[in-house]
Amino acid sequence: MISISRLSKTAGLAVLLPAAIAAAQAPSTSSGQAPATGSGQAISTGAGQLFPNRPVRIIVPFSTGSVTDLLARTVGEKLTEGWGQQVVVENRPGAASVVGTGIAAKAAPDGYTMLMVSNGHAAIGSLYSKLPYDPIKDFSGVTRVATVTLVLIVPPTLPAVTLKEFIALAKAKPGALNYASAGLGSTAHMAGEMFKSVAAVNIVHVPYKGLPEALTDTITGRVQMYFVGLLGGQAHIQAGRARALSVNTARRSPALPDVPTMAEAGLPGYDYEAWFGLLAPAQTPRGVIGTLNRDVVGVLKMPDVRARLLGAGADPNVNTPEQFDALIRAEASKLGKMVRDAGIRIE
């Protein structure tokens, strides 16, 4: 069993986002969503109250510079423009996302606090023996925001130029190779554990404070593998500072057309979709949840938002609150089994 008693606070790089205002999205009633009337329109929640009528916050339980942070800031900026109310992104990293998530769980269930999460949120209940919140019961889904391309990279000095060669190297040296992540419970951590399970290799997880540190140590060869988001890794891959062996998606990325998928590279059983989404505290009124869903979905349909996210390897991929709740429950079962089978516990 892996026991981890001390976790570092995260730090990272600031993200600059565009300020252009996109055209309003077309109305939609698909997938059970409320009809879109244009992103960012305040609506009545009863008793003469409009929502939102004061600032809204999106808590990000990871550092600035992460994919979670980029998505939160992109959505928050557009909601600010549409609502005429400030949407503030709060980075509250620490303890494998538990610090920020705990703050969100205790927030008033009124729609003025949302939480941006990744797959790791669904697995956190299996990672910890005790949590100050229930990751399923204490939250209500707003919408999935995007699925993200992850790239398996290795140092250019590593004597493995294909995924098959890397797996062979790992099997020849069990326990000798390491893989990085941007923190315990992060998307890269879950992707790495899934890789270990499917490839049947023994490689050691090394959690970092955030993406910059994990990426730097992979490039320099201190660790031998990292599932990096396309946004963080593309420039280094193209410059030859990192070698890309595969992408986690079912199809090749247009940004890296020469990099094969896992199946093409020789690992067809690998199935890990990296997703990110927004939650609200449980007991948030369903009318408010519906408004948040409608307006966030509207933002993600804007042409400039789609172009920006697609260029960063993030595919806007929305669903209804009910569908997102069901996805988290299914992921909790799937990833929870993987975590328990690997014997990973955080004390």
N, C-alpha and C positions, 0 to 999 in steps of 0.2 A: 504494500500500500504506500502511496505517496502522500506524505503529510507535510503541509506547508503552514507554518505558524506566523510568519511575518510577511506582509505584502507592502510593496513600495507605493507611494503616491505617484500618480502619473504626471508627466509634463510633455509638452509638445510644441508644435509650430502653429502659429496663427494662420487662419485661412481667410483670404480676401475673396469676396463674392461680388458679382456684378450688381448694378443697381438699376438696370433697365427694366422698364415696366412692360410686361407682355400684354397682348390682346386677351380679352376675356375668352374663356373656353366655351365651346358649344354645349348646350344643355344635353344631359344624359340621364336616362333612367335605368341603365343596364345594371346587372349584378345586384339588384335589390337596393341600390343607393337611392337616397332622396333626390328628386329632380334638382339639377344644378341650376342656380339662378344667377351665376356669376360669382367667382371666388371672392370671399371677403365681405359679404353683405351681412351686417348685423341683423339678427332676427329676434323677435319677441320670445321670451321664455315664460311669459305669464306675469300677471300682476304689474303690467306696464314696464317690465324690465327688458332691456336689450342685451344681447350677448354677441360680442364682448363689449363691455362699457368701461373697461380698465385694462392695464397691461396683462399680457399672458406670458408665461414662461415655459420654455422647453428645457427640461433637465437632460443633460448628456452625462452619463456616468463614466465617461472616458475623457482622455485629454484632448486639447485642441489639436487639429491636424489629422485626426482620425476620420475614417469614412463616416462614422456616426455623427461626428461634429459637422462635417461638410453638409450632410443631408439636413441636419437640424437647422443650420444657418441658411441654407438655400430655401427651405420651406418657410422658416421664420421671417425672412426678408420679404417674401411675397405676401405673406399674411399681414404683415405690418402695413404694406402698401394698400392692400385691399380693405382691411378693417378700419384703418385709421387709428389703430391702437398698437402700441409698441409690443412686439413679440421678442422677448429677451431669451437668449440661449445661455444657460448656466452650466458650465463644466464643473461637475462635482465628482472627480475621479477618486478612487481608493478602494482597497479590499475587493478587487475583482468585480467592480461595479456595484458592490453592496452599499457603499456610502450614498451614492447618488440615487440609487433605486429606493433605498430606505426613506430618503427625504421625500421622494415622489409618492411613496405608498402612504405616508402620513399627511400629505397635503389635503386640503379641503376638496371634496369631490364636486367641484363646481365648474369644471372646464377650464379654469385659469392656470392649471398645471398639467403639462403633458411630459412624457418620458420617451426619449428615443432609444430603442433597444435593437439588439441583433439576435442571432440564433442563441448566443450565449445565455440570454435571459431564460430561455426554455430549459437550459441545462443546469442553471445555478442551484436549483433545489437539490440536485444530486451531488453537486460538488461540495456543498456545505452540510455539516451534520446539524447545524442550527442556524436559522436566519431570523432577522428581526421583522420579516414580512413573508407572505406567501406569494411567490411569483405568479401564480395562477389566480388565486382567489382575491387577491388584493388589487387587481387591475382589470380594466375593461379595454378591449381593443378599440382603436380608432381606425387605423388602416395600415396594411403593409405599405411601405413607401417605395422600396426598390430592392431588386436583386443585384448582386455585385459580382463582377468577375474577379476571382482570385487567381494569382499566378504563382505556381510553385517555382521558386528561384533558388539557385545555389551559387556559391562563389565561383568566379570564372577560373580559379586555380584548382577547383575540385576535379579529380580524375574521373568524371562522369559527365558525359555530354548528352545522354538521353535518360529518360525516366527508368527504362529497364536497367541501364547501367548503374543508376543511383540505387535502385532496389537491390541489385546484386551486391553492390558495395556495402550497403547496410546489413545485408544478411551475412556477408563475409566477416563483418566486424560488429557483432551485436553489442549494443550499449556504448559504442565508441563515437557514434555520430549524434549531433544535437540538432534540434529544430527550434527556431525562435517563434515567439508570439508577442503581440503588443499587450500582454497581460493575461492573467488567469481568467478563464471564462470568456475570453475574447473569441471573435470569429476565427482568427488564425489558430487559436488553441484547439477549438473544436475540429477545424479542418485537419489539423495535424494528427489529432487522435484518431479521426476517421481513417486517415491515410495509414497510420500504424496498424490499425485493425484489418483493413482490406488487403494491404500489401504484406501483412504478417512479418513486420520488421520491428526490431527493438531499437528505437532512437529516443533520445532523452529530451524532454521538454525544458526549455529555458525561457521563463517569462521575463519580459522587460517592462520598463515604466511606460513605454508607449511605442508608437510606430517608428519615430526617428532612431531610437536606440536599437531596436530590433533590426531595422534595415541596415544600419551602419555595421553592426557586428556580423551580419550575413555577408555583406559586400567584402569586408576585410577577412572573412574566413574564420572568425572566432566561433561561429556556428555554421552548420552545413546546409540548412534548409529553412525556408520561410514561405508561408502562404501569404503573400502580400497583395493588397488590393491593387488593381490596375493603376489607379490614380497615383499611389505611392511608388510603384515599381517601374512604370513604363519608361521614364527618362533614363533610369539606371540600366535597364535592359538594352535600350537602344544605343546607349553610350558604351556598352560592353563591360560595365562595372558589375553586372549580375547576369547569370545565365538562366534563361527561362526554359524549363523542361516541359511544362504543360499548363493548361488552364482548367479550372474546375467545371466549366460550363459544358453543356451538351454540344454546342457548336463553337467553332473557333471565333476568337475576338477579331473584329475588323481592325482594331488598333494593333494587333499582333498576329497577322494572318499566317505567319510561318510557325507559330507555336501550336503544337497539337493539343487536342483534348486529352483527358485522362484515358478514355477508351482507345483513342488512336495511338496513344503512347504506350499502351500495353496494360492498363489497369481498368478494364471495363466495369468492374464491380463497384467502383468508387461513385458514391452518390451523396454529394454534399452541396446543397444550394445555399449560398450565403445571402440572407435576407436581412432587411432592416425595417423597422416600423415604429409607429407611435402608439403609446398607451396612455390612458387616463386612470386616475384612482377609481377603484371600485365604488359603486353607488353614484357615480356621476350620472345625472339625469339622461335618459335615452334621447330626449330631444336635443340636448347639448352635444351628446356623442354624435348624433346624426348631422348636426351642423358642422362639427369639426371634421367629420368624414367628408362631407360635401365640399367644404372649402379647401381642405388639404388635397383631395383628389383633383379639384379644379386647378390648384397650383401646379400639380404634377402633369397636367395636360397642356400647360402653357408651352408654346414652341421653344422659347428661349431656355426655359427650365429643362425641358427634355433634351435639348441640344447640349446644354452644359453637363448634365448628368451622364448622358450617353458618352460624351467625350471623356468622362472620367471613369468609364467602365461600370457605371451604375445604370441599370435599366429600370425606369419608373414602372412599377408593377403593383397596382393598387388592388384592394378588395374591400368588402364590406366589414363593418365591425364584427359581425358574427363569424364571417369567414376567417378573420384574423385571430379571433379567440380560438377557433377550431384548429388553426394552423399551429398556434403555440402549444395547445394541448397535445397535438400529434408529435410535435418536435420534442416536447418534454419526455414523452414515452421513448422515442427513438434515441435521442441523445443521452437521456438518463441511463438507458441500458448500456450504451457505449461507455459512459463514465464509470458505471458500476463494474462492468467487465474489466475495465482497465485498472480498477482499484485506486482511483484518484479521489482524494479527500482533502479538503482545506479545513484546518482546525481553527 
